[in-house]
């Protein structure tokens, strides 16, 4: 066995290597970190500080919906190479004084099928607060044409929320990042002739 001096202490490298190997074998058996489990069971866990617990969000004088195009995957090269991306959807309450009610955060795939609903019930976001939803890189259910629809409202006059998605990924020593801005969904009627 070979010994090395680390911080004025002699360490047996064979024993150290065994401990590292043991940790590498045992840690995966323990499962994902507690935060990862919390995020899976509560997709808004990272945003709890931005929410107003117990706030009544039923009556809304102002309502809107925002469409946010995203990509959980993109095609590269000749189209056969798929690059998977992690997505962070951020919903910013742009009001300094009024809470923003979120009534839905729904994730759809490229065929328009609902993939996941992120809200079980409406929530209220503090003034200047931000709620984020994360889609992991390995979650490719949305595909190349995925999107979110965010329903929102307030009990009075409010600045329109700023809703955007940031997508990041890497492939073959290249990193990719995109930002996609949300667009308010407005119904257009035919023009009278």
Backbone as CSV, one residue per row, in Angstrom:
resi,resn,N_x,N_y,N_z,CA_x,CA_y,CA_z,C_x,C_y,C_z
1,UNK,0.839,-1.181,0.000,0.000,0.000,0.000,0.880,1.239,0.000
2,UNK,0.446,2.208,-0.769,1.196,3.446,-0.893,0.499,4.524,-0.062
3,UNK,1.253,5.329,0.646,0.686,6.390,1.471,1.063,7.734,0.878
4,UNK,0.141,8.672,0.962,0.409,10.046,0.538,0.050,10.970,1.690
5,UNK,0.643,12.150,1.695,0.367,13.109,2.757,-0.677,14.103,2.237
6,UNK,-1.806,14.179,2.932,-2.884,15.105,2.591,-3.191,15.911,3.836
7,UNK,-3.034,17.223,3.752,-3.299,18.141,4.875,-2.639,17.649,6.152
8,UNK,-1.343,17.393,6.073,-0.553,16.941,7.219,-1.046,15.632,7.822
9,UNK,-1.673,14.793,6.993,-2.138,13.496,7.469,-1.747,12.448,6.444
10,UNK,-1.238,11.343,6.897,-0.856,10.288,5.987,-2.085,9.462,5.639
11,UNK,-2.331,9.255,4.345,-3.509,8.533,3.890,-3.060,7.355,3.058
12,UNK,-3.606,6.180,3.363,-3.332,4.957,2.610,-4.133,5.045,1.315
13,UNK,-3.468,5.135,0.159,-4.176,5.310,-1.117,-5.032,4.106,-1.461
14,UNK,-4.637,2.917,-1.070,-5.463,1.731,-1.348,-6.787,1.855,-0.607
15,UNK,-6.744,2.245,0.656,-7.958,2.408,1.444,-8.820,3.537,0.878
16,UNK,-8.191,4.630,0.470,-8.902,5.753,-0.110,-9.604,5.323,-1.392
17,UNK,-8.930,4.601,-2.260,-9.532,4.112,-3.505,-10.711,3.190,-3.221
18,UNK,-10.611,2.358,-2.194,-11.722,1.468,-1.834,-12.935,2.270,-1.371
19,UNK,-12.686,3.322,-0.589,-13.800,4.160,-0.118,-14.485,4.875,-1.277
20,UNK,-13.707,5.363,-2.208,-14.277,6.039,-3.382,-15.100,5.050,-4.200
21,UNK,-14.582,3.850,-4.417,-15.299,2.818,-5.162,-16.578,2.437,-4.444
22,UNK,-16.526,2.270,-3.130,-17.707,1.925,-2.361,-18.769,3.020,-2.488
23,UNK,-18.355,4.277,-2.378,-19.299,5.388,-2.513,-19.921,5.401,-3.908
24,UNK,-19.123,5.143,-4.925,-19.630,5.127,-6.301,-20.639,4.006,-6.508
25,UNK,-20.488,2.912,-5.809,-21.412,1.786,-5.938,-22.675,1.971,-5.107
26,UNK,-22.556,2.577,-3.932,-23.685,2.685,-3.015,-24.580,3.884,-3.319
27,UNK,-24.019,5.021,-3.678,-24.823,6.234,-3.892,-25.954,6.050,-4.894
28,UNK,-25.731,5.406,-6.037,-26.855,5.226,-6.965,-27.996,4.401,-6.369
29,UNK,-27.695,3.520,-5.435,-28.722,2.695,-4.807,-29.600,3.497,-3.864
30,UNK,-29.113,4.621,-3.399,-29.875,5.453,-2.479,-30.966,6.246,-3.170
31,UNK,-30.953,6.295,-4.486,-31.971,7.026,-5.230,-31.579,8.469,-5.434
32,UNK,-32.458,9.227,-6.106,-32.149,10.622,-6.392,-32.136,11.451,-5.118
33,UNK,-31.467,12.605,-5.149,-31.442,13.481,-3.984,-32.851,13.893,-3.578
34,UNK,-33.014,14.296,-2.342,-34.333,14.682,-1.827,-34.958,15.781,-2.667
35,UNK,-34.157,16.765,-3.140,-34.723,17.850,-3.946,-35.332,17.310,-5.234
36,UNK,-34.666,16.344,-5.875,-35.195,15.760,-7.113,-36.524,15.082,-6.847
37,UNK,-36.664,14.409,-5.707,-37.922,13.768,-5.368,-38.991,14.812,-5.097
38,UNK,-38.637,15.920,-4.444,-39.586,16.988,-4.177,-40.078,17.599,-5.475
39,UNK,-39.180,17.859,-6.428,-39.566,18.458,-7.701,-40.527,17.538,-8.446
40,UNK,-40.271,16.226,-8.415,-41.148,15.284,-9.108,-42.546,15.301,-8.502
41,UNK,-42.652,15.390,-7.182,-43.958,15.375,-6.539,-44.578,16.769,-6.459
42,UNK,-43.776,17.812,-6.528,-44.248,19.190,-6.473,-43.475,20.025,-7.489
43,UNK,-44.020,20.157,-8.716,-43.266,20.862,-9.760,-43.007,22.341,-9.472
44,UNK,-43.686,22.925,-8.486,-43.451,24.332,-8.139,-42.598,24.478,-6.888
45,UNK,-41.955,23.399,-6.438,-41.162,23.422,-5.203,-40.104,24.520,-5.226
46,UNK,-39.440,24.716,-6.337,-38.380,25.724,-6.428,-38.934,27.142,-6.368
47,UNK,-40.246,27.297,-6.526,-40.864,28.630,-6.584,-41.714,28.946,-5.354
48,UNK,-41.698,28.111,-4.339,-42.577,28.301,-3.171,-42.455,29.690,-2.559
49,UNK,-41.271,30.257,-2.495,-41.092,31.576,-1.874,-41.810,32.672,-2.662
50,UNK,-42.069,32.456,-3.945,-42.735,33.449,-4.776,-44.259,33.352,-4.692
51,UNK,-44.765,32.306,-4.049,-46.216,32.099,-3.972,-46.770,32.653,-2.670
52,UNK,-48.026,33.090,-2.720,-48.731,33.562,-1.537,-49.611,32.408,-1.077
53,UNK,-49.212,31.750,-0.006,-49.954,30.598,0.503,-51.329,31.017,1.000
54,UNK,-52.349,30.246,0.652,-53.703,30.477,1.138,-54.419,31.659,0.524
55,UNK,-53.849,32.279,-0.499,-54.491,33.436,-1.126,-55.705,32.986,-1.943
56,UNK,-56.779,33.759,-1.871,-57.967,33.480,-2.675,-57.692,33.961,-4.099
57,UNK,-57.797,33.065,-5.047,-57.504,33.436,-6.435,-58.681,33.131,-7.352
58,UNK,-59.891,33.084,-6.789,-61.062,32.708,-7.582,-61.591,33.852,-8.455
59,UNK,-61.861,35.024,-7.874,-62.448,36.131,-8.628,-61.352,36.887,-9.373
60,UNK,-61.508,36.992,-10.691,-60.511,37.697,-11.491,-61.211,38.656,-12.454
61,UNK,-60.834,39.924,-12.359,-61.388,40.939,-13.255,-60.636,40.964,-14.576
62,UNK,-59.355,40.570,-14.546,-58.498,40.560,-15.725,-58.028,39.125,-15.928
63,UNK,-58.188,38.597,-17.146,-57.728,37.234,-17.434,-57.001,37.203,-18.765
64,UNK,-56.134,36.228,-18.914,-55.434,36.054,-20.178,-54.802,34.677,-20.250
65,UNK,-54.371,34.307,-21.445,-53.624,33.068,-21.647,-52.437,33.384,-22.537
66,UNK,-51.328,32.730,-22.255,-50.096,32.951,-23.011,-49.594,31.619,-23.548
67,UNK,-49.224,31.629,-24.822,-48.687,30.458,-25.516,-47.166,30.609,-25.576
68,UNK,-46.446,29.565,-25.156,-44.984,29.612,-25.164,-44.455,28.420,-25.959
69,UNK,-43.959,28.644,-27.186,-43.384,27.526,-27.944,-42.043,27.115,-27.333
70,UNK,-41.836,25.812,-27.196,-40.559,25.314,-26.669,-40.126,24.110,-27.494
71,UNK,-38.932,23.633,-27.218,-38.404,22.435,-27.871,-37.746,21.582,-26.803
72,UNK,-38.242,20.356,-26.590,-37.528,19.466,-25.681,-36.461,18.704,-26.458
73,UNK,-36.566,18.760,-27.792,-35.556,18.177,-28.686,-35.487,19.026,-29.945
74,UNK,-34.322,19.025,-30.581,-34.185,19.635,-31.906,-33.435,18.652,-32.792
75,UNK,-33.588,18.801,-34.090,-32.881,17.959,-35.060,-31.649,18.698,-35.549
76,UNK,-30.603,17.949,-35.869,-29.365,18.555,-36.357,-28.827,17.728,-37.521
77,UNK,-27.836,18.304,-38.190,-27.169,17.595,-39.288,-28.138,17.250,-40.399
78,UNK,-28.221,15.966,-40.714,-29.110,15.514,-41.784,-30.516,15.200,-41.283
79,UNK,-30.825,15.549,-40.036,-32.145,15.317,-39.471,-32.235,14.045,-38.646
80,UNK,-31.229,13.207,-38.720,-31.254,11.960,-37.947,-30.652,12.134,-36.555
81,UNK,-29.931,13.215,-36.334,-29.337,13.486,-35.029,-30.317,14.300,-34.201
82,UNK,-30.614,13.814,-33.000,-31.529,14.508,-32.094,-30.726,15.056,-30.924
83,UNK,-30.926,16.327,-30.637,-30.283,16.972,-29.492,-31.381,17.262,-28.469
84,UNK,-31.266,16.663,-27.290,-32.257,16.854,-26.238,-31.899,18.086,-25.411
85,UNK,-32.927,18.809,-24.994,-32.735,20.077,-24.291,-33.468,20.085,-22.955
86,UNK,-32.879,20.706,-21.965,-33.569,20.991,-20.711,-34.312,22.309,-20.901
87,UNK,-35.501,22.407,-20.311,-36.337,23.600,-20.482,-36.688,24.179,-19.121
88,UNK,-36.517,25.490,-18.983,-37.007,26.207,-17.810,-38.019,27.228,-18.288
89,UNK,-39.272,27.041,-17.871,-40.332,28.003,-18.144,-40.389,28.952,-16.958
90,UNK,-40.287,30.257,-17.216,-40.352,31.263,-16.150,-41.554,32.158,-16.371
91,UNK,-42.341,32.327,-15.311,-43.537,33.174,-15.346,-43.298,34.299,-14.344
92,UNK,-43.071,35.500,-14.857,-42.719,36.656,-14.025,-43.950,37.538,-13.810
93,UNK,-44.285,37.793,-12.568,-45.318,38.775,-12.273,-44.669,40.146,-12.438
94,UNK,-45.087,40.890,-13.445,-44.475,42.180,-13.744,-45.084,43.325,-12.940
95,UNK,-46.013,43.009,-12.048,-46.629,44.040,-11.210,-45.848,44.205,-9.913
96,UNK,-45.632,45.441,-9.535,-44.941,45.734,-8.278,-45.902,45.723,-7.093
97,UNK,-47.220,45.788,-7.374,-48.180,45.948,-6.281,-49.252,44.871,-6.188
98,UNK,-49.536,44.156,-7.262,-50.682,43.243,-7.258,-50.254,41.792,-7.490
99,UNK,-50.834,40.857,-6.731,-50.556,39.435,-6.985,-51.105,39.002,-8.343
100,UNK,-50.456,38.025,-8.931,-50.864,37.435,-10.205,-51.407,36.041,-9.926
101,UNK,-52.616,35.764,-10.392,-53.188,34.421,-10.249,-52.792,33.587,-11.454
102,UNK,-52.272,32.390,-11.208,-52.003,31.430,-12.284,-53.076,30.360,-12.206
103,UNK,-53.806,30.179,-13.295,-54.919,29.229,-13.307,-54.583,27.934,-14.027
104,UNK,-53.573,27.968,-14.877,-53.131,26.747,-15.551,-51.705,26.908,-16.054
105,UNK,-50.964,25.819,-16.004,-49.669,25.700,-16.661,-49.698,24.314,-17.290
106,UNK,-50.031,24.248,-18.556,-50.204,22.975,-19.256,-49.143,22.805,-20.326
107,UNK,-48.600,21.600,-20.412,-47.517,21.255,-21.333,-48.075,20.333,-22.410
108,UNK,-47.889,20.716,-23.681,-48.401,19.958,-24.821,-47.248,19.494,-25.703
109,UNK,-47.430,18.353,-26.368,-46.403,17.878,-27.298,-46.624,18.477,-28.679
110,UNK,-45.766,18.112,-29.625,-45.830,18.661,-30.973,-47.083,18.279,-31.741
111,UNK,-47.806,17.247,-31.289,-49.060,16.849,-31.926,-50.260,17.511,-31.259
112,UNK,-50.007,18.366,-30.263,-51.094,19.065,-29.585,-51.723,18.284,-28.451
113,UNK,-51.140,17.148,-28.079,-51.679,16.336,-26.982,-51.140,16.841,-25.647
114,UNK,-52.006,16.866,-24.649,-51.597,17.276,-23.320,-50.592,16.275,-22.764
115,UNK,-49.427,16.756,-22.363,-48.386,15.919,-21.763,-48.507,15.950,-20.245
116,UNK,-48.660,17.159,-19.679,-48.715,17.279,-18.230,-49.378,18.583,-17.825
117,UNK,-50.178,18.505,-16.759,-50.731,19.694,-16.103,-49.872,19.959,-14.870
118,UNK,-49.345,21.168,-14.741,-48.460,21.491,-13.630,-49.182,22.110,-12.437
119,UNK,-50.436,22.496,-12.606,-51.196,23.073,-11.487,-52.400,22.199,-11.166
120,UNK,-52.533,21.828,-9.908,-53.721,21.100,-9.447,-54.835,22.086,-9.111
121,UNK,-54.448,23.303,-8.713,-55.395,24.367,-8.390,-54.695,25.692,-8.635
122,UNK,-55.460,26.770,-8.785,-54.833,28.083,-9.012,-53.911,28.480,-7.859
123,UNK,-52.871,29.250,-8.204,-51.929,29.773,-7.203,-51.763,31.271,-7.427
124,UNK,-51.339,31.969,-6.371,-51.104,33.413,-6.460,-49.605,33.681,-6.355
125,UNK,-49.091,34.503,-7.271,-47.674,34.851,-7.308,-47.514,36.260,-6.737
126,UNK,-46.571,36.405,-5.828,-46.305,37.705,-5.204,-45.938,38.756,-6.258
127,UNK,-46.162,40.046,-5.949,-45.668,41.095,-6.841,-44.173,40.907,-7.105
128,UNK,-43.785,41.018,-8.343,-42.412,40.807,-8.837,-41.893,39.388,-8.580
129,UNK,-42.767,38.469,-8.202,-42.362,37.079,-7.988,-42.276,36.334,-9.314
130,UNK,-41.545,35.222,-9.296,-41.379,34.403,-10.500,-41.616,32.937,-10.152
131,UNK,-42.410,32.281,-10.984,-42.643,30.845,-10.868,-41.908,30.178,-12.011
132,UNK,-41.233,29.078,-11.700,-40.550,28.352,-12.776,-40.998,26.898,-12.794
133,UNK,-41.022,26.360,-14.004,-41.308,24.941,-14.233,-40.131,24.399,-15.025
134,UNK,-39.622,23.248,-14.616,-38.444,22.667,-15.257,-38.809,21.351,-15.937
135,UNK,-38.350,21.201,-17.177,-38.475,19.939,-17.905,-37.057,19.437,-18.132
136,UNK,-36.750,18.283,-17.562,-35.394,17.745,-17.622,-35.000,17.362,-19.048
137,UNK,-33.725,17.387,-19.300,-33.177,17.063,-20.628,-33.614,15.675,-21.104
138,UNK,-33.676,14.718,-20.205,-34.043,13.353,-20.605,-35.548,13.177,-20.833
139,UNK,-36.357,14.183,-20.486,-37.803,14.129,-20.695,-38.110,14.684,-22.084
140,UNK,-38.240,13.807,-23.061,-38.434,14.239,-24.450,-39.875,14.025,-24.911
141,UNK,-40.812,13.953,-23.962,-42.217,13.719,-24.317,-42.783,14.814,-25.217
142,UNK,-42.276,16.031,-25.091,-42.810,17.144,-25.876,-42.361,17.133,-27.321
143,UNK,-41.149,16.675,-27.562,-40.629,16.628,-28.921,-40.205,17.984,-29.438
144,UNK,-40.112,18.090,-30.767,-39.578,19.301,-31.383,-40.586,20.446,-31.456
145,UNK,-41.845,20.170,-31.289,-42.844,21.237,-31.414,-43.685,21.418,-30.178
146,UNK,-43.103,21.227,-29.010,-43.848,21.309,-27.755,-44.220,22.752,-27.424
147,UNK,-45.128,22.908,-26.460,-45.501,24.242,-26.014,-46.136,24.187,-24.636
148,UNK,-46.131,25.334,-23.993,-46.859,25.535,-22.745,-47.979,26.521,-23.009
149,UNK,-49.090,26.353,-22.292,-50.133,27.363,-22.244,-50.288,27.734,-20.774
150,UNK,-50.162,29.025,-20.498,-50.245,29.539,-19.131,-51.486,30.413,-19.028
151,UNK,-52.388,30.060,-18.127,-53.569,30.874,-17.849,-53.291,31.744,-16.637
152,UNK,-53.679,32.997,-16.708,-53.372,33.933,-15.630,-54.482,34.961,-15.478
153,UNK,-54.469,35.672,-14.348,-55.464,36.708,-14.112,-55.129,37.505,-12.862
154,UNK,-55.966,38.499,-12.588,-55.796,39.339,-11.400,-57.153,39.910,-11.030
155,UNK,-57.263,40.388,-9.789,-58.538,40.928,-9.331,-58.713,42.403,-9.706
156,UNK,-57.779,42.956,-10.461,-57.869,44.338,-10.922,-56.788,44.608,-11.946
157,UNK,-56.586,45.877,-12.246,-55.584,46.265,-13.243,-54.211,45.719,-12.874
158,UNK,-53.519,45.142,-13.872,-52.205,44.539,-13.626,-51.365,44.593,-14.890
159,UNK,-50.076,44.682,-14.718,-49.156,44.583,-15.866,-49.212,43.151,-16.390
160,UNK,-49.149,43.000,-17.698,-49.158,41.658,-18.283,-47.903,40.905,-17.836
161,UNK,-48.041,39.634,-17.430,-46.864,38.885,-16.988,-45.880,38.658,-18.132
162,UNK,-44.612,38.537,-17.781,-43.573,38.218,-18.761,-43.322,36.717,-18.632
163,UNK,-43.573,35.996,-19.721,-43.460,34.538,-19.692,-42.508,34.121,-20.798
164,UNK,-41.479,33.355,-20.416,-40.465,32.950,-21.374,-39.937,31.575,-21.015
165,UNK,-39.314,30.938,-21.985,-38.673,29.638,-21.751,-37.228,29.724,-22.209
166,UNK,-36.349,29.115,-21.423,-34.942,28.996,-21.790,-34.671,27.505,-21.984
167,UNK,-34.093,27.158,-23.121,-33.773,25.766,-23.431,-32.271,25.651,-23.590
168,UNK,-31.672,24.651,-22.937,-30.230,24.448,-23.068,-29.932,22.961,-23.265
169,UNK,-28.873,22.687,-24.000,-28.446,21.316,-24.219,-27.053,21.294,-24.821
170,UNK,-26.516,20.094,-24.958,-25.191,19.966,-25.550,-25.130,18.678,-26.353
171,UNK,-24.201,18.689,-27.317,-23.985,17.529,-28.165,-22.618,17.666,-28.815
172,UNK,-21.792,16.656,-28.690,-20.485,16.602,-29.362,-19.671,17.885,-29.175
173,UNK,-19.418,18.240,-27.947,-18.604,19.412,-27.608,-19.216,20.738,-28.047
174,UNK,-20.493,20.748,-28.345,-21.201,21.989,-28.700,-22.324,22.203,-27.705
175,UNK,-22.508,23.431,-27.277,-23.624,23.766,-26.398,-24.635,24.592,-27.178
176,UNK,-25.887,24.405,-26.845,-26.973,25.115,-27.520,-27.854,25.752,-26.468
177,UNK,-28.317,26.964,-26.743,-29.291,27.601,-25.858,-30.220,28.476,-26.692
178,UNK,-31.469,28.495,-26.284,-32.501,29.246,-26.983,-33.384,29.913,-25.946
179,UNK,-33.947,31.039,-26.312,-34.960,31.696,-25.499,-36.202,31.826,-26.364
180,UNK,-37.339,31.497,-25.788,-38.606,31.612,-26.497,-39.539,32.473,-25.659
181,UNK,-40.036,33.541,-26.243,-40.931,34.453,-25.533,-42.381,34.006,-25.705
182,UNK,-43.149,34.126,-24.621,-44.566,33.802,-24.685,-45.334,34.846,-25.485
183,UNK,-46.421,34.394,-26.083,-47.290,35.287,-26.862,-48.704,35.161,-26.328
184,UNK,-49.307,36.292,-26.035,-50.678,36.274,-25.522,-51.602,35.683,-26.579
185,UNK,-52.468,34.788,-26.147,-53.420,34.161,-27.067,-54.613,35.110,-27.201
186,UNK,-54.819,35.569,-28.411,-55.950,36.440,-28.713,-56.746,35.826,-29.845
187,UNK,-58.045,35.774,-29.689,-58.910,35.239,-30.732,-59.159,36.321,-31.770
188,UNK,-58.904,35.990,-33.022,-59.109,36.933,-34.116,-60.388,36.562,-34.856
189,UNK,-61.223,37.547,-35.079,-62.472,37.328,-35.791,-62.301,37.765,-37.250
190,UNK,-63.087,37.180,-38.159,-63.003,37.612,-39.562,-63.385,39.086,-39.701
191,UNK,-62.740,39.774,-40.612,-63.036,41.185,-40.863,-64.312,41.297,-41.702
192,UNK,-65.159,42.253,-41.362,-66.355,42.509,-42.152,-65.951,43.161,-43.455
193,UNK,-66.582,42.752,-44.542,-66.245,43.336,-45.845,-67.145,44.441,-46.222
